[in-house]
Amino acid sequence: MKKTELAEHYKLMFSEYPEIIKCNDLQAMLGISRHAVYRLLKNGHIAHIRIGRCIRIPKINVIRYLIQTKSDLPADIAV
């Protein structure tokens, strides 16, 4: 993916969220359970930062994950 394409997605997607989000924000953004959030983070699907016991996720990493996941789907399923 080109940087310009990523920049366009960044401007449009999740504009109401801050640049660095918490796990509960990720849960709301993706519409998934708390356990699914921690599974995504633990398996390395979404890069995150750990500060002590706190987990912070750069919003750009969520957008990268969504774009990558969409491109990995078969053509008849991808939207």
N, CA, C and O atoms as a CHARMM CRD file, in Angstrom:
* protein
*
  316
    1    1 MET  N      0.83600  -1.16900   0.00000 PROA 1      0.00000
    2    1 MET  CA     0.00000   0.00000   0.00000 PROA 1      0.00000
    3    1 MET  C      0.88800   1.24100   0.00000 PROA 1      0.00000
    4    1 MET  O      1.89800   1.29600   0.70100 PROA 1      0.00000
    5    2 LYS  N      0.50700   2.21100  -0.77400 PROA 2      0.00000
    6    2 LYS  CA     1.25800   3.44600  -0.87100 PROA 2      0.00000
    7    2 LYS  C      0.96600   4.33100   0.34000 PROA 2      0.00000
    8    2 LYS  O     -0.09700   4.23700   0.95300 PROA 2      0.00000
    9    3 LYS  N      1.92400   5.18800   0.66900 PROA 3      0.00000
   10    3 LYS  CA     1.75200   6.09900   1.80200 PROA 3      0.00000
   11    3 LYS  C      0.59600   7.05900   1.56600 PROA 3      0.00000
   12    3 LYS  O     -0.11500   7.40700   2.50900 PROA 3      0.00000
   13    4 THR  N      0.39800   7.48800   0.33600 PROA 4      0.00000
   14    4 THR  CA    -0.69000   8.42700   0.04900 PROA 4      0.00000
   15    4 THR  C     -2.04300   7.75600   0.25300 PROA 4      0.00000
   16    4 THR  O     -2.98800   8.37900   0.73700 PROA 4      0.00000
   17    5 GLU  N     -2.12600   6.48800  -0.11700 PROA 5      0.00000
   18    5 GLU  CA    -3.37300   5.74100   0.06500 PROA 5      0.00000
   19    5 GLU  C     -3.67300   5.57000   1.55300 PROA 5      0.00000
   20    5 GLU  O     -4.81400   5.73000   1.98600 PROA 5      0.00000
   21    6 LEU  N     -2.65500   5.24800   2.32100 PROA 6      0.00000
   22    6 LEU  CA    -2.81500   5.10700   3.76400 PROA 6      0.00000
   23    6 LEU  C     -3.21200   6.43800   4.39700 PROA 6      0.00000
   24    6 LEU  O     -4.03600   6.47100   5.31000 PROA 6      0.00000
   25    7 ALA  N     -2.63300   7.52200   3.91900 PROA 7      0.00000
   26    7 ALA  CA    -2.96500   8.84800   4.44000 PROA 7      0.00000
   27    7 ALA  C     -4.42500   9.19600   4.17300 PROA 7      0.00000
   28    7 ALA  O     -5.07900   9.80700   5.01800 PROA 7      0.00000
   29    8 GLU  N     -4.93700   8.81500   3.01700 PROA 8      0.00000
   30    8 GLU  CA    -6.35300   9.07200   2.70700 PROA 8      0.00000
   31    8 GLU  C     -7.27100   8.29600   3.63600 PROA 8      0.00000
   32    8 GLU  O     -8.24900   8.84000   4.14800 PROA 8      0.00000
   33    9 HSD  N     -6.96000   7.03300   3.85200 PROA 9      0.00000
   34    9 HSD  CA    -7.75600   6.22800   4.77700 PROA 9      0.00000
   35    9 HSD  C     -7.69500   6.81700   6.18000 PROA 9      0.00000
   36    9 HSD  O     -8.69500   6.82600   6.89800 PROA 9      0.00000
   37   10 TYR  N     -6.53000   7.30500   6.56800 PROA 10     0.00000
   38   10 TYR  CA    -6.33300   7.84500   7.89700 PROA 10     0.00000
   39   10 TYR  C     -7.21600   9.06100   8.13200 PROA 10     0.00000
   40   10 TYR  O     -7.74400   9.24800   9.22800 PROA 10     0.00000
   41   11 LYS  N     -7.37700   9.88700   7.10400 PROA 11     0.00000
   42   11 LYS  CA    -8.21200  11.08600   7.22700 PROA 11     0.00000
   43   11 LYS  C     -9.68600  10.73100   7.37500 PROA 11     0.00000
   44   11 LYS  O    -10.43500  11.43800   8.04900 PROA 11     0.00000
   45   12 LEU  N    -10.10000   9.63800   6.74500 PROA 12     0.00000
   46   12 LEU  CA   -11.51500   9.28700   6.72100 PROA 12     0.00000
   47   12 LEU  C    -11.96100   8.36800   7.85600 PROA 12     0.00000
   48   12 LEU  O    -13.05300   8.53100   8.40100 PROA 12     0.00000
   49   13 MET  N    -11.12300   7.41400   8.20400 PROA 13     0.00000
   50   13 MET  CA   -11.53100   6.37900   9.15300 PROA 13     0.00000
   51   13 MET  C    -11.31300   6.81900  10.59900 PROA 13     0.00000
   52   13 MET  O    -10.24800   7.32800  10.95000 PROA 13     0.00000
   53   14 PHE  N    -12.31100   6.62200  11.41500 PROA 14     0.00000
   54   14 PHE  CA   -12.22300   6.84800  12.85400 PROA 14     0.00000
   55   14 PHE  C    -11.74600   8.24800  13.20800 PROA 14     0.00000
   56   14 PHE  O    -10.94700   8.41400  14.13100 PROA 14     0.00000
   57   15 SER  N    -12.22100   9.25100  12.49200 PROA 15     0.00000
   58   15 SER  CA   -11.77700  10.62500  12.74300 PROA 15     0.00000
   59   15 SER  C    -12.20200  11.13000  14.11900 PROA 15     0.00000
   60   15 SER  O    -11.61500  12.08400  14.62900 PROA 15     0.00000
   61   16 GLU  N    -13.20800  10.50900  14.72600 PROA 16     0.00000
   62   16 GLU  CA   -13.68800  10.95300  16.03900 PROA 16     0.00000
   63   16 GLU  C    -12.85200  10.40300  17.20000 PROA 16     0.00000
   64   16 GLU  O    -13.08000  10.76700  18.35300 PROA 16     0.00000
   65   17 TYR  N    -11.90200   9.54300  16.90400 PROA 17     0.00000
   66   17 TYR  CA   -11.05100   8.95900  17.94500 PROA 17     0.00000
   67   17 TYR  C     -9.71200   9.68200  18.00300 PROA 17     0.00000
   68   17 TYR  O     -9.25700  10.21900  16.99200 PROA 17     0.00000
   69   18 PRO  N     -9.06900   9.70400  19.18300 PROA 18     0.00000
   70   18 PRO  CA    -7.74400  10.34300  19.29100 PROA 18     0.00000
   71   18 PRO  C     -6.67200   9.53000  18.57100 PROA 18     0.00000
   72   18 PRO  O     -6.93000   8.41900  18.10900 PROA 18     0.00000
   73   19 GLU  N     -5.47600  10.09000  18.48000 PROA 19     0.00000
   74   19 GLU  CA    -4.36900   9.44100  17.76500 PROA 19     0.00000
   75   19 GLU  C     -3.91500   8.15700  18.45600 PROA 19     0.00000
   76   19 GLU  O     -3.52700   7.19600  17.79300 PROA 19     0.00000
   77   20 ILE  N     -3.96300   8.14300  19.76900 PROA 20     0.00000
   78   20 ILE  CA    -3.60200   6.96800  20.56200 PROA 20     0.00000
   79   20 ILE  C     -4.85300   6.53100  21.31000 PROA 20     0.00000
   80   20 ILE  O     -5.44600   7.31700  22.04900 PROA 20     0.00000
   81   21 ILE  N     -5.25500   5.27100  21.11800 PROA 21     0.00000
   82   21 ILE  CA    -6.49800   4.80200  21.72700 PROA 21     0.00000
   83   21 ILE  C     -6.22500   3.75200  22.80200 PROA 21     0.00000
   84   21 ILE  O     -5.13000   3.19800  22.90500 PROA 21     0.00000
   85   22 LYS  N     -7.26300   3.50200  23.59700 PROA 22     0.00000
   86   22 LYS  CA    -7.21200   2.47400  24.63100 PROA 22     0.00000
   87   22 LYS  C     -7.93900   1.23700  24.11600 PROA 22     0.00000
   88   22 LYS  O     -8.56400   1.26400  23.05600 PROA 22     0.00000
   89   23 CYS  N     -7.84900   0.17100  24.87200 PROA 23     0.00000
   90   23 CYS  CA    -8.47500  -1.09100  24.46300 PROA 23     0.00000
   91   23 CYS  C     -9.98900  -0.96900  24.31700 PROA 23     0.00000
   92   23 CYS  O    -10.57400  -1.55500  23.40700 PROA 23     0.00000
   93   24 ASN  N    -10.62400  -0.21000  25.21100 PROA 24     0.00000
   94   24 ASN  CA   -12.07600  -0.06700  25.09700 PROA 24     0.00000
   95   24 ASN  C    -12.46500   0.71700  23.84100 PROA 24     0.00000
   96   24 ASN  O    -13.53700   0.48900  23.28100 PROA 24     0.00000
   97   25 ASP  N    -11.60400   1.63900  23.39300 PROA 25     0.00000
   98   25 ASP  CA   -11.84300   2.34000  22.13000 PROA 25     0.00000
   99   25 ASP  C    -11.74800   1.37200  20.95900 PROA 25     0.00000
  100   25 ASP  O    -12.57400   1.40700  20.04700 PROA 25     0.00000
  101   26 LEU  N    -10.74000   0.50900  20.98800 PROA 26     0.00000
  102   26 LEU  CA   -10.57700  -0.48700  19.92300 PROA 26     0.00000
  103   26 LEU  C    -11.78300  -1.41400  19.87400 PROA 26     0.00000
  104   26 LEU  O    -12.24900  -1.78800  18.79800 PROA 26     0.00000
  105   27 GLN  N    -12.27600  -1.77500  21.03600 PROA 27     0.00000
  106   27 GLN  CA   -13.46400  -2.62300  21.11200 PROA 27     0.00000
  107   27 GLN  C    -14.64500  -1.94800  20.42300 PROA 27     0.00000
  108   27 GLN  O    -15.37500  -2.59200  19.66900 PROA 27     0.00000
  109   28 ALA  N    -14.83500  -0.66200  20.67700 PROA 28     0.00000
  110   28 ALA  CA   -15.93800   0.08000  20.05200 PROA 28     0.00000
  111   28 ALA  C    -15.70900   0.27000  18.55400 PROA 28     0.00000
  112   28 ALA  O    -16.64800   0.15900  17.76600 PROA 28     0.00000
  113   29 MET  N    -14.48000   0.55300  18.16100 PROA 29     0.00000
  114   29 MET  CA   -14.16900   0.78200  16.74400 PROA 29     0.00000
  115   29 MET  C    -14.45900  -0.44500  15.89400 PROA 29     0.00000
  116   29 MET  O    -15.00600  -0.33600  14.79600 PROA 29     0.00000
  117   30 LEU  N    -14.08900  -1.61700  16.40900 PROA 30     0.00000
  118   30 LEU  CA   -14.23800  -2.84400  15.62900 PROA 30     0.00000
  119   30 LEU  C    -15.51400  -3.60600  15.94800 PROA 30     0.00000
  120   30 LEU  O    -15.87800  -4.53900  15.23200 PROA 30     0.00000
  121   31 GLY  N    -16.19700  -3.21300  17.02000 PROA 31     0.00000
  122   31 GLY  CA   -17.43000  -3.90400  17.38800 PROA 31     0.00000
  123   31 GLY  C    -17.18000  -5.33800  17.82700 PROA 31     0.00000
  124   31 GLY  O    -17.92800  -6.24600  17.46400 PROA 31     0.00000
  125   32 ILE  N    -16.12500  -5.53900  18.61300 PROA 32     0.00000
  126   32 ILE  CA   -15.76200  -6.88000  19.05400 PROA 32     0.00000
  127   32 ILE  C    -15.72000  -6.93500  20.58200 PROA 32     0.00000
  128   32 ILE  O    -15.79900  -5.90500  21.25100 PROA 32     0.00000
  129   33 SER  N    -15.59700  -8.13200  21.11500 PROA 33     0.00000
  130   33 SER  CA   -15.57100  -8.30100  22.56300 PROA 33     0.00000
  131   33 SER  C    -14.21000  -7.90100  23.13700 PROA 33     0.00000
  132   33 SER  O    -13.22800  -7.76500  22.40700 PROA 33     0.00000
  133   34 ARG  N    -14.17400  -7.71800  24.44500 PROA 34     0.00000
  134   34 ARG  CA   -12.93500  -7.38400  25.13500 PROA 34     0.00000
  135   34 ARG  C    -11.90000  -8.48400  24.95300 PROA 34     0.00000
  136   34 ARG  O    -10.71400  -8.21500  24.76000 PROA 34     0.00000
  137   35 HSD  N    -12.36400  -9.72200  25.01600 PROA 35     0.00000
  138   35 HSD  CA   -11.45000 -10.85000  24.84600 PROA 35     0.00000
  139   35 HSD  C    -10.86400 -10.88700  23.43500 PROA 35     0.00000
  140   35 HSD  O     -9.69500 -11.22900  23.25600 PROA 35     0.00000
  141   36 ALA  N    -11.66400 -10.54000  22.44500 PROA 36     0.00000
  142   36 ALA  CA   -11.17200 -10.50900  21.06000 PROA 36     0.00000
  143   36 ALA  C    -10.11500  -9.41600  20.88500 PROA 36     0.00000
  144   36 ALA  O     -9.14900  -9.59600  20.14400 PROA 36     0.00000
  145   37 VAL  N    -10.30000  -8.28500  21.56900 PROA 37     0.00000
  146   37 VAL  CA    -9.31300  -7.20100  21.51600 PROA 37     0.00000
  147   37 VAL  C     -7.97000  -7.70200  22.02100 PROA 37     0.00000
  148   37 VAL  O     -6.94700  -7.52100  21.36100 PROA 37     0.00000
  149   38 TYR  N     -7.97200  -8.33200  23.19100 PROA 38     0.00000
  150   38 TYR  CA    -6.71300  -8.80500  23.77400 PROA 38     0.00000
  151   38 TYR  C     -6.09900  -9.93000  22.94000 PROA 38     0.00000
  152   38 TYR  O     -4.87700 -10.07000  22.89800 PROA 38     0.00000
  153   39 ARG  N     -6.92200 -10.72000  22.28700 PROA 39     0.00000
  154   39 ARG  CA    -6.40700 -11.77500  21.41000 PROA 39     0.00000
  155   39 ARG  C     -5.68700 -11.16700  20.20400 PROA 39     0.00000
  156   39 ARG  O     -4.61000 -11.62900  19.82800 PROA 39     0.00000
  157   40 LEU  N     -6.27800 -10.13400  19.59800 PROA 40     0.00000
  158   40 LEU  CA    -5.64500  -9.45300  18.46400 PROA 40     0.00000
  159   40 LEU  C     -4.30300  -8.86100  18.86600 PROA 40     0.00000
  160   40 LEU  O     -3.32900  -8.94600  18.11900 PROA 40     0.00000
  161   41 LEU  N     -4.25900  -8.26400  20.04600 PROA 41     0.00000
  162   41 LEU  CA    -3.02300  -7.65100  20.51100 PROA 41     0.00000
  163   41 LEU  C     -1.97400  -8.70500  20.85300 PROA 41     0.00000
  164   41 LEU  O     -0.80600  -8.56500  20.49200 PROA 41     0.00000
  165   42 LYS  N     -2.39500  -9.75800  21.54800 PROA 42     0.00000
  166   42 LYS  CA    -1.46300 -10.80600  21.96100 PROA 42     0.00000
  167   42 LYS  C     -0.85400 -11.52400  20.75700 PROA 42     0.00000
  168   42 LYS  O      0.33300 -11.84800  20.76100 PROA 42     0.00000
  169   43 ASN  N     -1.66600 -11.77100  19.73100 PROA 43     0.00000
  170   43 ASN  CA    -1.18400 -12.47800  18.54500 PROA 43     0.00000
  171   43 ASN  C     -0.40400 -11.58300  17.58800 PROA 43     0.00000
  172   43 ASN  O      0.08300 -12.05600  16.56100 PROA 43     0.00000
  173   44 GLY  N     -0.28000 -10.29700  17.91100 PROA 44     0.00000
  174   44 GLY  CA     0.51000  -9.38300  17.09600 PROA 44     0.00000
  175   44 GLY  C     -0.18600  -8.88200  15.85000 PROA 44     0.00000
  176   44 GLY  O      0.47100  -8.34200  14.96000 PROA 44     0.00000
  177   45 HSD  N     -1.49800  -9.04300  15.75700 PROA 45     0.00000
  178   45 HSD  CA    -2.22100  -8.56000  14.58200 PROA 45     0.00000
  179   45 HSD  C     -2.28600  -7.04000  14.55700 PROA 45     0.00000
  180   45 HSD  O     -2.25600  -6.42700  13.49000 PROA 45     0.00000
  181   46 ILE  N     -2.37600  -6.43200  15.74000 PROA 46     0.00000
  182   46 ILE  CA    -2.38400  -4.97300  15.84300 PROA 46     0.00000
  183   46 ILE  C     -1.24300  -4.57700  16.77100 PROA 46     0.00000
  184   46 ILE  O     -1.21400  -4.96400  17.93900 PROA 46     0.00000
  185   47 ALA  N     -0.30500  -3.80100  16.23600 PROA 47     0.00000
  186   47 ALA  CA     0.84200  -3.36500  17.04000 PROA 47     0.00000
  187   47 ALA  C      0.37100  -2.37400  18.10100 PROA 47     0.00000
  188   47 ALA  O     -0.49200  -1.53300  17.84700 PROA 47     0.00000
  189   48 HSD  N      0.95000  -2.48800  19.28900 PROA 48     0.00000
  190   48 HSD  CA     0.54800  -1.64800  20.40300 PROA 48     0.00000
  191   48 HSD  C      1.75700  -1.30900  21.26900 PROA 48     0.00000
  192   48 HSD  O      2.85100  -1.84000  21.07400 PROA 48     0.00000
  193   49 ILE  N      1.53600  -0.42500  22.21500 PROA 49     0.00000
  194   49 ILE  CA     2.58000   0.01100  23.13200 PROA 49     0.00000
  195   49 ILE  C      2.10600  -0.31100  24.54400 PROA 49     0.00000
  196   49 ILE  O      0.95900  -0.04400  24.90400 PROA 49     0.00000
  197   50 ARG  N      2.99500  -0.88000  25.32600 PROA 50     0.00000
  198   50 ARG  CA     2.66800  -1.17000  26.72400 PROA 50     0.00000
  199   50 ARG  C      3.46200  -0.20200  27.59700 PROA 50     0.00000
  200   50 ARG  O      4.68800  -0.12500  27.51200 PROA 50     0.00000
  201   51 ILE  N      2.73800   0.53100  28.43300 PROA 51     0.00000
  202   51 ILE  CA     3.34500   1.46500  29.37600 PROA 51     0.00000
  203   51 ILE  C      2.93000   0.99500  30.76700 PROA 51     0.00000
  204   51 ILE  O      1.82000   1.26800  31.22600 PROA 51     0.00000
  205   52 GLY  N      3.83400   0.29100  31.42100 PROA 52     0.00000
  206   52 GLY  CA     3.46700  -0.34000  32.68800 PROA 52     0.00000
  207   52 GLY  C      2.40500  -1.38800  32.42500 PROA 52     0.00000
  208   52 GLY  O      2.62300  -2.32300  31.65400 PROA 52     0.00000
  209   53 ARG  N      1.26900  -1.23500  33.05600 PROA 53     0.00000
  210   53 ARG  CA     0.15500  -2.16600  32.84800 PROA 53     0.00000
  211   53 ARG  C     -0.82700  -1.67000  31.78400 PROA 53     0.00000
  212   53 ARG  O     -1.75900  -2.38200  31.41300 PROA 53     0.00000
  213   54 CYS  N     -0.61200  -0.45400  31.30100 PROA 54     0.00000
  214   54 CYS  CA    -1.52700   0.15200  30.33200 PROA 54     0.00000
  215   54 CYS  C     -1.13100  -0.21400  28.90400 PROA 54     0.00000
  216   54 CYS  O      0.05000  -0.28200  28.56300 PROA 54     0.00000
  217   55 ILE  N     -2.13800  -0.44400  28.09200 PROA 55     0.00000
  218   55 ILE  CA    -1.90900  -0.72100  26.67100 PROA 55     0.00000
  219   55 ILE  C     -2.45900   0.46800  25.88100 PROA 55     0.00000
  220   55 ILE  O     -3.59500   0.89800  26.08400 PROA 55     0.00000
  221   56 ARG  N     -1.63900   0.98000  24.99000 PROA 56     0.00000
  222   56 ARG  CA    -2.05600   2.06800  24.10600 PROA 56     0.00000
  223   56 ARG  C     -1.79800   1.63700  22.67400 PROA 56     0.00000
  224   56 ARG  O     -0.79400   0.99300  22.37000 PROA 56     0.00000
  225   57 ILE  N     -2.73000   2.00600  21.80000 PROA 57     0.00000
  226   57 ILE  CA    -2.68300   1.56700  20.41000 PROA 57     0.00000
  227   57 ILE  C     -2.73200   2.79300  19.50100 PROA 57     0.00000
  228   57 ILE  O     -3.70500   3.54500  19.54300 PROA 57     0.00000
  229   58 PRO  N     -1.70100   3.01100  18.67800 PROA 58     0.00000
  230   58 PRO  CA    -1.78800   4.09000  17.68900 PROA 58     0.00000
  231   58 PRO  C     -2.91300   3.79200  16.68100 PROA 58     0.00000
  232   58 PRO  O     -3.01500   2.68500  16.15300 PROA 58     0.00000
  233   59 LYS  N     -3.73100   4.78200  16.43600 PROA 59     0.00000
  234   59 LYS  CA    -4.88200   4.60200  15.54100 PROA 59     0.00000
  235   59 LYS  C     -4.45100   4.12600  14.15800 PROA 59     0.00000
  236   59 LYS  O     -5.18000   3.37200  13.51300 PROA 59     0.00000
  237   60 ILE  N     -3.29500   4.54700  13.69800 PROA 60     0.00000
  238   60 ILE  CA    -2.81000   4.13800  12.38400 PROA 60     0.00000
  239   60 ILE  C     -2.63400   2.62700  12.30400 PROA 60     0.00000
  240   60 ILE  O     -2.81700   2.04200  11.23700 PROA 60     0.00000
  241   61 ASN  N     -2.28100   1.98900  13.41400 PROA 61     0.00000
  242   61 ASN  CA    -2.11400   0.53500  13.41600 PROA 61     0.00000
  243   61 ASN  C     -3.44000  -0.18700  13.24200 PROA 61     0.00000
  244   61 ASN  O     -3.48500  -1.25700  12.63600 PROA 61     0.00000
  245   62 VAL  N     -4.51100   0.37800  13.76000 PROA 62     0.00000
  246   62 VAL  CA    -5.84700  -0.20800  13.57500 PROA 62     0.00000
  247   62 VAL  C     -6.24600  -0.11500  12.10200 PROA 62     0.00000
  248   62 VAL  O     -6.77800  -1.06600  11.53100 PROA 62     0.00000
  249   63 ILE  N     -5.98400   1.03600  11.50100 PROA 63     0.00000
  250   63 ILE  CA    -6.32200   1.22600  10.09300 PROA 63     0.00000
  251   63 ILE  C     -5.50000   0.28600   9.21700 PROA 63     0.00000
  252   63 ILE  O     -6.02900  -0.30700   8.27700 PROA 63     0.00000
  253   64 ARG  N     -4.21300   0.14800   9.51800 PROA 64     0.00000
  254   64 ARG  CA    -3.36900  -0.80000   8.76900 PROA 64     0.00000
  255   64 ARG  C     -3.91600  -2.22400   8.88700 PROA 64     0.00000
  256   64 ARG  O     -3.96600  -2.96000   7.90100 PROA 64     0.00000
  257   65 TYR  N     -4.32000  -2.60300  10.08800 PROA 65     0.00000
  258   65 TYR  CA    -4.86800  -3.94600  10.30200 PROA 65     0.00000
  259   65 TYR  C     -6.12600  -4.16000   9.45900 PROA 65     0.00000
  260   65 TYR  O     -6.27300  -5.19800   8.81400 PROA 65     0.00000
  261   66 LEU  N     -7.02200  -3.19100   9.46200 PROA 66     0.00000
  262   66 LEU  CA    -8.25900  -3.32800   8.69100 PROA 66     0.00000
  263   66 LEU  C     -7.99100  -3.41600   7.19400 PROA 66     0.00000
  264   66 LEU  O     -8.61500  -4.21600   6.49700 PROA 66     0.00000
  265   67 ILE  N     -7.07900  -2.61000   6.70100 PROA 67     0.00000
  266   67 ILE  CA    -6.75900  -2.63200   5.27200 PROA 67     0.00000
  267   67 ILE  C     -6.09600  -3.95000   4.90200 PROA 67     0.00000
  268   67 ILE  O     -6.42000  -4.54200   3.87200 PROA 67     0.00000
  269   68 GLN  N     -5.17700  -4.41100   5.73100 PROA 68     0.00000
  270   68 GLN  CA    -4.49500  -5.67900   5.47300 PROA 68     0.00000
  271   68 GLN  C     -5.47600  -6.84700   5.52800 PROA 68     0.00000
  272   68 GLN  O     -5.41400  -7.75000   4.69300 PROA 68     0.00000
  273   69 THR  N     -6.36400  -6.83500   6.49000 PROA 69     0.00000
  274   69 THR  CA    -7.34900  -7.90900   6.62600 PROA 69     0.00000
  275   69 THR  C     -8.26000  -7.95200   5.40800 PROA 69     0.00000
  276   69 THR  O     -8.58700  -9.02800   4.90800 PROA 69     0.00000
  277   70 LYS  N     -8.67100  -6.77800   4.93100 PROA 70     0.00000
  278   70 LYS  CA    -9.53500  -6.73000   3.75300 PROA 70     0.00000
  279   70 LYS  C     -8.81200  -7.28100   2.52800 PROA 70     0.00000
  280   70 LYS  O     -9.41800  -7.98500   1.72000 PROA 70     0.00000
  281   71 SER  N     -7.53100  -6.97100   2.38100 PROA 71     0.00000
  282   71 SER  CA    -6.80600  -7.43700   1.20200 PROA 71     0.00000
  283   71 SER  C     -6.49300  -8.93000   1.28800 PROA 71     0.00000
  284   71 SER  O     -6.21700  -9.55600   0.26400 PROA 71     0.00000
  285   72 ASP  N     -6.53100  -9.51100   2.48500 PROA 72     0.00000
  286   72 ASP  CA    -6.26900 -10.94400   2.65100 PROA 72     0.00000
  287   72 ASP  C     -7.50700 -11.80100   2.39500 PROA 72     0.00000
  288   72 ASP  O     -7.40000 -13.01900   2.25400 PROA 72     0.00000
  289   73 LEU  N     -8.69000 -11.16700   2.33200 PROA 73     0.00000
  290   73 LEU  CA    -9.91700 -11.93300   2.09000 PROA 73     0.00000
  291   73 LEU  C    -10.00500 -12.36900   0.64400 PROA 73     0.00000
  292   73 LEU  O     -9.46800 -11.69700  -0.23700 PROA 73     0.00000
  293   74 PRO  N    -10.67400 -13.48800   0.37900 PROA 74     0.00000
  294   74 PRO  CA   -10.90000 -13.89700  -1.00300 PROA 74     0.00000
  295   74 PRO  C    -11.71100 -12.83800  -1.75600 PROA 74     0.00000
  296   74 PRO  O    -12.48700 -12.10500  -1.14300 PROA 74     0.00000
  297   75 ALA  N    -11.54300 -12.75400  -3.04500 PROA 75     0.00000
  298   75 ALA  CA   -12.18400 -11.71700  -3.85300 PROA 75     0.00000
  299   75 ALA  C    -13.69700 -11.74300  -3.74400 PROA 75     0.00000
  300   75 ALA  O    -14.32400 -10.68400  -3.79100 PROA 75     0.00000
  301   76 ASP  N    -14.31300 -12.92200  -3.59700 PROA 76     0.00000
  302   76 ASP  CA   -15.77100 -12.97600  -3.54400 PROA 76     0.00000
  303   76 ASP  C    -16.32600 -12.54900  -2.19200 PROA 76     0.00000
  304   76 ASP  O    -17.53200 -12.33300  -2.06800 PROA 76     0.00000
  305   77 ILE  N    -15.46500 -12.41900  -1.16500 PROA 77     0.00000
  306   77 ILE  CA   -15.92300 -11.99400   0.14200 PROA 77     0.00000
  307   77 ILE  C    -15.56600 -10.53600   0.40500 PROA 77     0.00000
  308   77 ILE  O    -16.32100  -9.83800   1.08200 PROA 77     0.00000
  309   78 ALA  N    -14.44000 -10.06100  -0.10900 PROA 78     0.00000
  310   78 ALA  CA   -13.96700  -8.69100   0.16100 PROA 78     0.00000
  311   78 ALA  C    -15.00500  -7.68200  -0.29100 PROA 78     0.00000
  312   78 ALA  O    -15.62100  -7.81800  -1.34900 PROA 78     0.00000
  313   79 VAL  N    -15.18000  -6.67300   0.53300 PROA 79     0.00000
  314   79 VAL  CA   -16.17400  -5.62600   0.24700 PROA 79     0.00000
  315   79 VAL  C    -15.45200  -4.35400  -0.09300 PROA 79     0.00000
  316   79 VAL  O    -16.08900  -3.33800  -0.36900 PROA 79     0.00000
